[in-house]
Amino acid sequence: MLTGFRNFVLRGNLIDLAVAVIIGAAFGTVVTTFTAWLTAKLPESTQDIFENKENSFGAFMNAVISFLILAAVVYFFIVVPYIKAKEKFFPSPKPGTPEDIKLLTEIRDLLAERRD
């Protein structure tokens, strides 16, 4: 029963989809704050540019920094362990010709010899 769950989590695209949703939502915040900053009225002074108001450059930079921190956390605490676990339980095939292709090649060669 636990093996089936492990196969579900590691073989499917469950982790990939979860990471995509997390990163997509965080990037949506970056785009929203950038759009709000870009379409806001021009600041009256240079100090207003960097104040952390809803439609300011500071809010946009805050969203960018938050996005980068979240992306780093997701990568180092979800993606890297997932890749290691996947390689441990489901190792990649060794480089070279797969066994079924070798067998088909042998069959082809034997059939070619019989025709001669």
C-alpha positions in Angstrom: 0.0 0.0 0.0 2.8 2.4 0.9 4.7 1.4 -2.2 1.7 2.4 -4.4 1.6 5.8 -2.8 5.4 6.2 -3.3 5.0 5.3 -6.9 2.2 7.8 -7.3 4.2 10.6 -5.8 7.5 9.9 -7.5 6.5 8.6 -10.9 3.7 11.0 -11.7 3.9 14.7 -12.2 2.5 15.5 -8.8 5.6 17.4 -7.5 6.1 19.1 -10.9 2.5 20.4 -10.8 2.7 21.5 -7.2 5.9 23.4 -7.9 4.4 25.0 -11.0 1.3 26.2 -9.0 3.5 27.6 -6.2 5.9 29.4 -8.5 3.1 30.6 -10.8 1.1 32.2 -7.9 4.3 33.9 -6.6 5.1 35.2 -10.1 1.5 36.4 -10.5 2.1 38.7 -7.5 5.3 40.0 -9.2 3.3 40.8 -12.4 0.4 42.4 -10.4 2.7 44.7 -8.4 4.7 45.6 -11.5 1.5 46.5 -13.4 0.2 48.5 -10.4 3.4 50.4 -10.2 3.6 50.9 -13.9 0.1 52.2 -14.2 0.1 54.3 -11.0 0.3 58.1 -11.2 3.7 59.6 -11.2 5.2 60.2 -7.7 5.4 63.8 -6.5 8.9 63.4 -5.1 11.7 60.8 -5.4 11.1 59.6 -1.9 7.6 58.5 -2.9 9.1 56.1 -5.4 10.7 54.0 -2.7 8.0 54.1 -0.1 6.3 50.7 0.4 2.8 51.7 -0.7 0.5 49.5 -2.6 1.4 51.0 -6.0 5.0 51.9 -5.4 8.4 50.7 -6.7 9.1 49.4 -3.2 6.1 47.0 -3.3 7.3 45.7 -6.7 10.8 45.1 -5.4 9.4 43.4 -2.3 7.4 41.1 -4.6 10.5 40.3 -6.6 12.6 39.6 -3.6 9.8 37.4 -2.1 9.6 35.5 -5.3 13.3 34.8 -5.4 13.3 33.7 -1.8 10.3 31.4 -2.4 11.9 30.0 -5.6 15.1 29.2 -3.7 13.2 27.5 -0.8 11.1 25.5 -3.2 14.1 24.4 -5.2 16.3 23.4 -2.2 13.6 21.9 0.0 11.3 20.3 -2.6 12.9 19.9 -6.0 16.4 18.7 -4.9 15.1 16.1 -2.4 12.5 15.0 -5.0 15.2 14.4 -7.6 17.4 12.4 -5.2 14.4 10.3 -4.0 13.3 9.7 -7.6 16.9 8.5 -8.6 17.1 6.3 -5.5 13.8 4.5 -6.1 13.6 4.7 -9.9 17.1 5.0 -11.3 17.6 6.2 -14.8 18.3 3.6 -17.4 22.0 3.1 -18.2 23.2 4.9 -21.3 23.4 2.7 -24.4 21.0 0.7 -26.5 17.9 -0.6 -24.6 17.5 -4.4 -24.4 14.4 -4.5 -26.6 16.3 -2.6 -29.4 19.2 -5.1 -29.1 16.8 -8.0 -29.3 15.1 -6.5 -32.4 18.5 -5.9 -34.0 19.5 -9.6 -33.4 16.2 -10.8 -34.9 16.7 -8.6 -37.9 20.2 -9.9 -38.4 19.1 -13.5 -38.1 16.3 -13.0 -40.6 18.7 -11.3 -43.0 21.1 -14.3 -42.7 18.2 -16.8 -43.4 17.4 -15.0 -46.7 20.9 -15.4 -48.0 
